[in-house]
Amino acid sequence: MEDNRTFLTRPYLPPLEEFLPYLSEIWESRQLTNGGPFHQQFEEKLRDHLGVGHVSLFANGTLALMTALQALRITGEVITTPYTFAATTHALLWNGIKPVFVDIRRDTCNLDEELVEAAITPRTTAILPVHCYGQPCAGGRLQEIADTYGLKLIYDAAHAFGVTVDGRSLLAQGDLAMLSFHATKVFNTFEGGAIVCHDLKLKQRIDYLKNFGFADEVTVVAPGINGKMNEFQAALGLLQLEHVDQAIAARMAIDRRYRQALAEVSGMECLPAIDGVRRNGGYFPVLVGPDYPLSRDQLYDRLRQWQIHVRRYFFPLISDLPMYRGIASAAPANLPVATSIARQILCLPIYPDLDPPTVDRIIDIISSP
Ligand SMILES: *Cc1c(COP(=O)(O)O)cnc(C)c1O
C-alpha cells in the first residue's frame, strides 16, 4: 500500500552511488573512528564552508553541548530560554547546572535580551540562547551583557547551519556555538554535531574532553567523555557539504511559496524575515491567531485528517516539563510570551524534495479549513 502521509521533514541524502566510494575507502583502510582521514578532512572543509575559526566534530549535538559547558567550566546558574528542544536544558542538568528561564520575543521566538539582566544573580556564569528556527538572536546586545557581567555566551545553534547576518556566519557569535547534524536538521550526518569556537586553546580543550580527556597515549588531562564523530558520519558530512547549498535553495523556494500564500489568510501569521539575514529554510513556523477560524490544535487535527503530519514545535515548553517546573523562573507568569506562542505555534512541512503540489495542497487546506 502506498504511504500518502507527508511529514514535517524528510532527511536529505545524496545519491547512494556518490557515497559508495567513501564506504570502500573505510572498508579498505579499517579506520573507523578516532580522528581518521575523513574526520580531519570534514573538520577542515566544514570550517571553510561555514567561514568560522575552529570546528570540533561530535557524535551528536547533545554531547557537543554537554562538552561545551565542561570546556568553559560553567557552574551555578545559566540563563536560557524555555522555548527550545529538551536537549538544550537537559545538557545543563547533566552538568549539575541550574537553568534560569527568561521569556522570549514574539518576533523571533528567541530569548528576550532586554529581560536577561534582571535574571542575573551572583551564581550566574553563562547565557545559553538558542537561534530558534535559525532566526538570529540579538547577538550584539547579548555579548554586551555577557561582557559587562563577566558571563560566558554559549549558543545552541542546532537550527542555524549556514545562516549568515550581513554576510557573516551566525556561528561566529559568542564564546562558542553548538551545531546538530541530526537526520531532521538542514544538514545531516544521520546523527552528528559540532562545536564552533574562535580560540585554538579552547578547541584543544574541547578535543581532549570529547576523547576521554586523552592529550596523548599516556596523559589524561580531564575526566572527558566519548563524544567522537566516526568515519562513516564524517564521510557522509563531506559529501553532504557538496549538496547543502542546493538543498537550502530548495527549502527557501518552499518558504517563499508558503509565505506568499499565507499572507492572504487572516489569523495566520508567519515570523517576519529579518533584513540582512540569509536564512536556511530549516523550519516553517506559523502562529495560529484568534482571528483564524480554528484553534491551533483543531488545525493540527484537520491537517492530520488529510495525512499532513505537522508538529507543534515547541510545545510543551521546557519549563513545563516535570524536571523543570519546580524552578521559580519556570512559572508561566514569568514566561507570558513563550506560553502564548507555545499555544499558537505550528510548524509546516518543509524539506528539499517536498513537491510543489503538496505545498499547494497544504496551503489550500489552511486557506479553507
Ligand atoms: C536537535 C536539537 C538539539 C540536539 O541535537 P542532537 O544532535 O539531536 O543531539 C539541541 N537543541 C536544539 C534546539 C535542537 O533542535
PDBQT file of the ligand as one rigid body, heavy atoms in Angstrom, charges set to zero:
ROOT
HETATM    1  C1  LIG A 401      18.239  18.896  17.536  1.00  0.00    +0.000 C 
HETATM    2  C2  LIG A 401      18.465  19.839  18.644  1.00  0.00    +0.000 A 
HETATM    3  C3  LIG A 401      19.381  19.571  19.670  1.00  0.00    +0.000 A 
HETATM    4  C4  LIG A 401      20.039  18.233  19.869  1.00  0.00    +0.000 C 
HETATM    5  O1  LIG A 401      20.864  17.829  18.848  1.00  0.00    +0.000 OA
HETATM    6  P1  LIG A 401      21.130  16.265  18.629  1.00  0.00    +0.000 P 
HETATM    7  O2  LIG A 401      22.133  16.250  17.514  1.00  0.00    +0.000 OA
HETATM    8  O3  LIG A 401      19.822  15.639  18.246  1.00  0.00    +0.000 OA
HETATM    9  O4  LIG A 401      21.675  15.715  19.884  1.00  0.00    +0.000 OA
HETATM   10  C5  LIG A 401      19.623  20.562  20.610  1.00  0.00    +0.000 A 
HETATM   11  N1  LIG A 401      18.998  21.749  20.568  1.00  0.00    +0.000 NA
HETATM   12  C6  LIG A 401      18.090  22.031  19.622  1.00  0.00    +0.000 A 
HETATM   13  C7  LIG A 401      17.449  23.382  19.614  1.00  0.00    +0.000 C 
HETATM   14  C8  LIG A 401      17.772  21.081  18.642  1.00  0.00    +0.000 A 
HETATM   15  O5  LIG A 401      16.831  21.348  17.734  1.00  0.00    +0.000 OA
ENDROOT
TORSDOF 0
